[in-house]
């Protein structure tokens, strides 16, 4: 199911290298012209199963923006599901 009807706020604030955003049930993907910049897999209650940002695009707010999208789509604050990596723990402040 595509979330095409959902109005996602602040997509204009994405970096210019993001040329496509795909939102399907449980996954949001940010794409560049030739690769995936990042994606998040989530549950309906905001549980984050997996979040990934390609190394080239890290430290530019992509992961935080993906989590904001999850919060808007689920109306729940995102939280990490175990196991959590050291980078994931840092992202979530755990």
C-alpha positions, 0 to 999 in steps of 0.5 A: 500500500502506497501512502500517496494520499498522506501529506508529509510535512517538510519534504522540501527540506530534504537535501537536493541530492534526494530525488525520489521518496518512496513510502510503502507500508512499513518502509520509507526510502530516500533515493538519489539519481543512482542509489539509495541514500537511506531507508527505514523499516518500521512497525505501525506503533513506531518501532524501528526494525532497521534504519540505514543511511549510506556512508556518503550521506551520513551526518546530514540529517537523513536518519533524523528525517526518516524518523520524523517521517515515521512519526508523521506516518504512524502518529507514534514516537519512533523507538528502536527494536532490539538488537540495536547497533552502537550507531543506532543507540547514538541516534536514539540517545540510548 
